Amino acid sequence: MRVVCVAGARPNYMKIKPVMDALERRGAEVVLVHTGQHYDPAMNDVFFADLGIRAPDRFLGVGSGTHAEQTGRVMTAFEPLLDEVSPDVVVVVGDINSTLACALVTAKAGPLLAHVEAGLRSRDWSMPEEVNRVAADRVSDYLLAPSPDAVENLRAEGYRDDQIHLVGNVMIDTLLANLDRARNVGALDRYGLTRGEYGLVTLHRPANVDDPEVLAGLLKALGEVAARCPLVLPVHPRAAGRLAEIGVPGGVRLVPAAGYLDFIALQEAARLVLTDSGGVQEETTALGVPCVTLRDNTERPITVEQGTNVLAGRDPERIVSTVRRVLDAPPAPRRPELWDGRASDRIAEVLLEGGTARTRPRPTDRTLPL
C-alpha cells in the first residue's frame, strides 16, 4: 500500500511522525508531503530535527497568505503531485488550511482519505480551524477520533459507524516517546529556571493576538499572575510584533520560540501552563500539569472533563481568579483512556485492513437500504 502523509505546520509534525513510523513498520510505502504552510525555521526545521522526521519527499513551499490564498495554493500544488504519486490512501492531520486543501483534492481525485483527529468540535464557527475540521471530516473515508467525545460528535452528525474509529491521541504517542529525551536536554538550565517555580505561557490564536485590545487585556492578566508566579513566554512569530508594540508587564519573560524537546521540558517542569493552544491542552493533560486555557471554548473538552485543564476565557479578572484557584488547589492528574502511546498503531491497522477505494463504501454511500 502506498500512503501519502501530509504535514504543513508545527501542530502537524507531532501527529504525523508516529503515523508514518507505524505504517512503515508494517510494510507500507509512505510518501511525506510538506506543504510549507509554516516556513520559519523556528516553527519548522527545529521540529523536524527534534522529532527525527526524515526530509520530506515533496515540499510544496506554499508560504503565507490569506486563508483563501493559502488553501488555493496548496490545492494547486497538491493536485498534480497526487496524480503523479497515485497513492491508495492520503492521511491528513489536524485542522490547518493544508489539511482542508489536501482533503478536498484527495476527495476529488479518488484515493481513500483518512483524517487524524476527526470529530473535534469547538462549536465556534468564527474559528477558521473549526471550518477546516468540519469540512475535512465531511469528505473523509476514515474518521480517526482521538477521544469518545469526538466519536459522539461524528455520530450526531450522521457519519456511518464503519467510517468512525476511536484510536486515541497521536500527540501523546510523540510526547511519551520523547519525554525522557526532553527531560535530559538541559532546557531548564539554559533558561535559568527551577522546576515548579515558574509558569509557562503560549499565545498565538488570531482572536487573542491580532486584536490589540484583547492582547492588552491578556497581558494585564499575565502581569497580575506573574506577581505570584513568574512567567515564561516563548514568542510565536504570529505574536512577536504585537508583543513588541504593546510591551509585556514585569514578571513575564519573553524567550525565542522553543523547539519540541525544549518546549516539552518547559511544560513538564512548570507549576502551571497558560495557553490558547489545543495541542498544549492535550500535552499538559498527559503530563499532569495544571493548564489554564485562555479561550471561551475548546475543541478538546476531554481535557477539561478528565484532565488538568480549566477554561478561563479572555476576561482579565476571570483569568486571574482562575489561576489563583488552580495554584491554591491544582486539579488531580488523570489521563484519558487510549492516550497510551499506541494510537498510531491503531491507525495503521485501520488503514491497512480497511480495503481499497474500489471495495469500501465512500463518504456519501449508504450501507443500509432506504
C-alpha positions as CSV (number, residue, x, y, z in Angstrom):
1,M,0.0,0.0,0.0
2,R,1.2,3.5,-0.9
3,V,0.2,6.2,1.6
4,V,0.7,9.9,1.3
5,C,1.1,11.6,4.7
6,V,0.6,15.4,4.7
7,A,2.1,17.9,7.1
8,G,2.1,21.7,6.8
9,A,2.7,23.4,10.1
10,R,4.1,22.9,13.6
11,P,0.9,21.3,15.0
12,N,1.1,18.6,12.3
13,Y,4.6,17.3,12.9
14,M,4.0,15.7,16.2
15,K,0.9,14.0,14.8
16,I,2.2,12.7,11.5
17,K,5.5,11.2,12.7
18,P,4.1,8.3,14.8
19,V,1.6,7.5,12.0
20,M,4.4,7.3,9.4
21,D,6.5,5.1,11.7
22,A,3.6,2.7,12.4
23,L,2.8,2.4,8.7
24,E,6.4,1.8,7.6
25,R,6.9,-0.8,10.3
26,R,4.0,-2.7,8.7
27,G,5.5,-2.5,5.2
28,A,3.6,0.4,3.7
29,E,5.3,2.8,1.3
30,V,5.0,6.2,2.9
31,V,5.4,9.5,0.9
32,L,5.8,12.5,3.2
33,V,4.5,15.8,1.7
34,H,5.3,19.1,3.4
35,T,3.1,21.9,2.1
36,G,5.3,24.6,3.5
37,Q,2.5,26.4,5.3
38,H,5.0,27.0,8.2
39,Y,8.3,28.0,6.7
40,D,10.0,29.9,9.6
41,P,13.0,27.7,10.8
42,A,11.9,28.2,14.4
43,M,8.5,26.7,13.5
44,N,9.7,24.1,11.1
45,D,13.4,22.9,10.8
46,V,13.9,22.5,14.6
47,F,10.9,20.3,14.9
48,F,11.9,18.0,12.1
49,A,15.3,17.7,13.8
50,D,13.9,17.2,17.4
51,L,11.4,14.6,16.3
52,G,13.8,12.8,13.9
53,I,11.4,13.3,10.9
54,R,13.1,12.4,7.7
55,A,13.3,15.1,5.0
56,P,10.0,15.4,3.1
57,D,9.7,13.5,-0.2
58,R,7.9,16.5,-1.6
59,F,7.9,20.2,-0.4
60,L,5.2,22.4,-1.9
61,G,6.5,25.7,-0.5
62,V,3.2,27.5,-0.4
63,G,4.1,30.1,2.3
64,S,1.8,32.5,3.9
65,G,-1.3,34.4,2.7
66,T,-5.0,34.8,3.4
67,H,-6.9,31.7,4.1
68,A,-8.2,31.5,0.6
69,E,-4.8,32.2,-1.0
70,Q,-3.0,29.7,1.1
71,T,-5.7,27.0,0.7
72,G,-5.8,27.6,-3.1
73,R,-2.0,27.4,-3.4
74,V,-1.9,24.1,-1.6
75,M,-4.7,22.7,-3.7
76,T,-3.0,23.8,-6.9
77,A,0.4,22.3,-5.9
78,F,-1.0,19.1,-4.4
79,E,-3.3,18.1,-7.3
80,P,-0.5,17.2,-9.9
81,L,1.5,15.6,-7.2
82,L,-1.3,13.3,-6.3
83,D,-1.9,12.4,-9.9
84,E,1.8,11.5,-10.2
85,V,2.2,9.5,-7.0
86,S,-1.2,7.7,-7.3
87,P,-1.5,6.7,-3.6
88,D,-4.0,4.2,-2.2
89,V,-4.6,6.4,0.9
90,V,-3.9,10.1,1.9
91,V,-3.6,10.9,5.6
92,V,-4.3,14.5,6.7
93,V,-4.0,15.6,10.3
94,G,-5.4,18.3,12.5
95,D,-7.3,21.4,11.3
96,I,-5.0,23.8,9.4
97,N,-5.5,25.2,5.9
98,S,-3.3,22.5,4.4
99,T,-5.5,19.8,6.0
100,L,-8.6,21.1,4.3
101,A,-6.8,21.8,0.9
102,C,-5.3,18.3,0.6
103,A,-8.6,16.7,1.8
104,L,-10.6,18.4,-0.9
105,V,-8.1,17.5,-3.7
106,T,-7.9,13.9,-2.5
107,A,-11.7,13.5,-2.4
108,K,-12.0,14.6,-6.0
109,A,-9.0,12.6,-7.2
110,G,-10.3,9.3,-5.8
111,P,-7.9,7.8,-3.2
112,L,-9.2,7.0,0.2
113,L,-8.8,9.8,2.7
114,A,-8.1,9.5,6.4
115,H,-8.5,12.4,8.8
116,V,-6.5,12.1,12.1
117,E,-8.2,14.0,14.9
118,A,-11.6,13.7,13.3
119,G,-14.7,14.8,15.3
120,L,-13.1,17.6,17.4
121,R,-15.6,20.5,17.7
122,S,-15.3,23.8,19.4
123,R,-18.8,25.0,18.4
124,D,-17.1,28.3,17.5
125,W,-17.8,29.0,13.8
126,S,-15.6,32.1,13.9
127,M,-12.5,29.9,14.3
128,P,-11.1,29.0,10.9
129,E,-9.9,25.7,12.3
130,E,-13.5,24.7,13.1
131,V,-14.5,25.2,9.5
132,N,-11.4,23.3,8.3
133,R,-12.0,20.3,10.6
134,V,-15.7,20.0,9.8
135,A,-15.2,20.2,6.1
136,A,-12.3,17.7,6.2
137,D,-14.4,15.2,8.1
138,R,-17.2,15.5,5.6
139,V,-15.1,14.2,2.7
140,S,-13.1,11.6,4.6
141,D,-13.4,7.8,4.3
142,Y,-11.7,7.2,7.7
143,L,-12.6,9.4,10.7
144,L,-9.8,8.7,13.2
145,A,-11.1,10.1,16.5
146,P,-8.8,10.8,19.5
147,S,-11.5,10.6,22.2
148,P,-15.0,9.5,23.0
149,D,-16.5,13.0,22.7
150,A,-15.2,13.2,19.1
151,V,-16.9,9.9,18.3
152,E,-20.2,11.2,19.8
153,N,-19.9,14.4,17.6
154,L,-19.4,12.3,14.5
155,R,-22.3,10.0,15.2
156,A,-24.6,13.0,16.0
157,E,-23.6,14.5,12.6
158,G,-24.7,11.3,10.8
159,Y,-21.5,9.6,9.9
160,R,-21.6,5.8,9.4
161,D,-20.1,3.5,12.1
162,D,-17.8,2.0,9.5
163,Q,-16.2,5.4,9.0
164,I,-15.6,6.2,12.7
165,H,-12.6,4.7,14.6
166,L,-11.7,5.6,18.2
167,V,-7.9,5.3,18.0
168,G,-6.6,7.6,20.8
169,N,-4.3,10.6,20.6
170,V,-1.3,10.6,18.4
171,M,0.1,13.7,20.0
172,I,0.5,11.7,23.1
173,D,2.3,8.9,21.2
174,T,5.0,11.5,20.3
175,L,5.0,13.0,23.8
176,L,5.6,9.7,25.6
177,A,8.2,8.6,23.0
178,N,10.3,11.7,23.6
179,L,9.6,12.6,27.3
180,D,12.9,11.1,28.6
181,R,14.9,12.8,25.9
182,A,13.2,16.1,26.7
183,R,14.0,15.8,30.4
184,N,17.7,15.3,29.5
185,V,18.2,18.2,27.1
186,G,19.1,20.7,29.8
187,A,16.4,23.2,28.9
188,L,15.8,24.4,32.5
189,D,19.5,25.1,33.0
190,R,19.7,27.0,29.7
191,Y,16.7,29.1,30.6
192,G,17.8,29.6,34.2
193,L,14.6,28.0,35.6
194,T,13.8,25.9,38.6
195,R,11.3,23.1,38.4
196,G,7.9,24.1,39.8
197,E,8.8,27.7,40.3
198,Y,7.5,29.3,37.0
199,G,4.5,29.3,34.8
200,L,4.7,28.7,31.0
201,V,2.6,30.8,28.6
202,T,1.7,30.4,24.9
203,L,-0.3,32.9,22.8
204,H,-0.8,32.5,19.1
205,R,-4.5,32.4,18.1
206,P,-5.7,35.3,15.9
207,A,-8.6,36.1,18.3
208,N,-6.0,36.6,21.1
209,V,-3.1,38.3,19.4
210,D,-4.4,40.2,16.4
211,D,-6.7,42.5,18.4
212,P,-4.6,45.0,20.4
213,E,-7.3,45.5,22.9
214,V,-7.7,41.8,23.6
215,L,-4.0,41.2,23.8
216,A,-3.5,44.1,26.1
217,G,-6.1,42.6,28.4
218,L,-4.4,39.3,28.4
219,L,-1.1,40.8,29.1
220,K,-2.6,42.7,32.0
221,A,-3.9,39.5,33.5
222,L,-0.5,37.8,32.9
223,G,1.2,40.7,34.8
224,E,-1.0,40.0,37.8
225,V,-0.4,36.3,37.7
226,A,3.4,36.9,37.4
227,A,3.3,38.8,40.7
228,R,2.7,35.4,42.3
229,C,4.3,33.0,39.8
230,P,6.9,34.3,37.3
231,L,6.0,33.5,33.7
232,V,8.0,32.4,30.7
233,L,6.5,33.1,27.2
234,P,8.2,31.6,24.1
235,V,7.3,34.0,21.4
236,H,5.3,32.6,18.4
237,P,6.1,34.5,15.2
238,R,2.4,35.5,14.9
239,A,2.6,37.3,18.2
240,A,6.1,38.8,18.2
241,G,5.2,42.1,16.5
242,R,2.1,42.7,18.7
243,L,4.0,42.0,21.9
244,A,6.8,44.3,20.9
245,E,4.3,47.1,20.2
246,I,2.3,46.7,23.4
247,G,5.1,45.6,25.7
248,V,5.0,42.9,28.4
249,P,4.5,43.5,32.1
250,G,7.1,42.8,34.7
251,G,7.5,39.2,35.7
252,V,6.7,38.0,32.2
253,R,9.9,36.9,30.4
254,L,9.9,36.6,26.6
255,V,12.1,33.9,25.1
256,P,12.6,32.8,21.5
257,A,10.2,30.1,20.1
258,A,11.2,26.8,21.6
259,G,11.9,23.5,19.8
260,Y,9.8,20.5,20.5
261,L,12.1,18.9,23.2
262,D,12.7,22.2,24.9
263,F,9.1,23.0,25.0
264,I,8.1,19.6,26.4
265,A,10.7,20.1,29.1
266,L,9.4,23.5,29.9
267,Q,5.8,22.2,30.1
268,E,6.7,19.2,32.2
269,A,8.5,21.2,34.9
270,A,6.1,24.2,35.0
271,R,4.0,24.9,38.0
272,L,1.2,25.7,35.6
273,V,0.6,26.5,31.9
274,L,-1.5,29.3,30.4
275,T,-2.3,28.7,26.7
276,D,-4.6,29.2,23.8
277,S,-3.3,26.1,22.0
278,G,-5.3,22.9,21.6
279,G,-2.2,20.7,21.5
280,V,-0.8,22.2,24.7
281,Q,-4.1,21.4,26.4
282,E,-3.6,17.8,25.5
283,E,0.1,17.6,26.4
284,T,-0.4,19.2,29.8
285,T,-3.3,16.7,30.5
286,A,-1.0,13.8,29.6
287,L,1.8,15.3,31.8
288,G,-0.5,16.0,34.7
289,V,0.5,19.7,34.7
290,P,-2.3,22.3,35.6
291,C,-3.4,24.2,32.5
292,V,-5.5,27.4,32.2
293,T,-6.9,27.9,28.7
294,L,-7.2,31.5,27.6
295,R,-10.2,30.8,25.4
296,D,-14.0,30.7,25.8
297,N,-14.3,27.2,24.3
298,T,-12.2,24.2,23.5
299,E,-12.5,21.5,20.8
300,R,-10.8,19.2,23.3
301,P,-13.4,19.1,26.2
302,I,-12.0,15.8,27.4
303,T,-9.0,17.7,28.8
304,V,-11.4,19.7,31.0
305,E,-13.6,16.7,31.9
306,Q,-10.9,14.2,32.6
307,G,-7.6,16.2,32.7
308,T,-5.9,19.1,34.3
309,N,-7.4,21.8,32.0
310,V,-9.6,24.7,33.1
311,L,-11.3,27.1,30.7
312,A,-10.8,30.7,31.8
313,G,-11.9,32.7,28.8
314,R,-10.3,36.0,27.9
315,D,-11.6,38.3,30.6
316,P,-8.6,39.5,32.7
317,E,-10.3,39.3,36.0
318,R,-11.6,35.8,35.4
319,I,-8.2,34.7,34.2
320,V,-6.5,36.0,37.4
321,S,-9.2,34.4,39.7
322,T,-9.0,31.1,37.8
323,V,-5.2,31.0,38.1
324,R,-5.3,31.8,41.8
325,R,-7.8,28.9,42.3
326,V,-5.7,26.5,40.3
327,L,-2.5,27.5,42.2
328,D,-4.2,27.0,45.5
329,A,-5.8,23.7,44.6
330,P,-4.3,22.1,41.5
331,P,-6.6,19.6,39.7
332,A,-5.7,15.9,40.2
333,P,-3.9,14.4,37.1
334,R,-6.0,12.0,35.1
335,R,-5.0,10.8,31.6
336,P,-7.9,9.8,29.3
337,E,-8.3,6.3,28.0
338,L,-6.3,5.4,24.9
339,W,-3.9,8.2,25.4
340,D,-1.4,5.4,25.9
341,G,1.2,5.9,23.2
342,R,-0.4,3.3,20.8
343,A,-2.8,5.5,18.8
344,S,-0.6,5.4,15.7
345,D,-0.5,1.5,15.8
346,R,-4.3,1.5,15.9
347,I,-4.4,4.0,13.0
348,A,-2.1,1.9,10.9
349,E,-4.2,-1.2,11.5
350,V,-7.3,0.6,10.4
351,L,-5.7,1.9,7.2
352,L,-4.0,-1.3,6.2
353,E,-7.0,-3.6,6.9
354,G,-9.7,-1.2,5.6
355,G,-9.9,-2.1,2.0
356,T,-9.5,0.0,-1.1
357,A,-11.3,2.8,-2.9
358,R,-13.0,0.1,-5.0
359,T,-14.1,-2.2,-2.2
360,R,-15.3,0.0,0.7
361,P,-18.2,2.5,0.8
362,R,-17.3,6.1,0.1
363,P,-18.3,9.0,2.3
364,T,-21.8,9.6,0.9
365,D,-22.7,5.9,0.2
366,R,-25.5,4.2,2.1
367,T,-24.7,0.9,3.6
368,L,-28.3,0.1,4.6
369,P,-31.4,0.1,2.4
370,L,-33.6,3.1,2.4
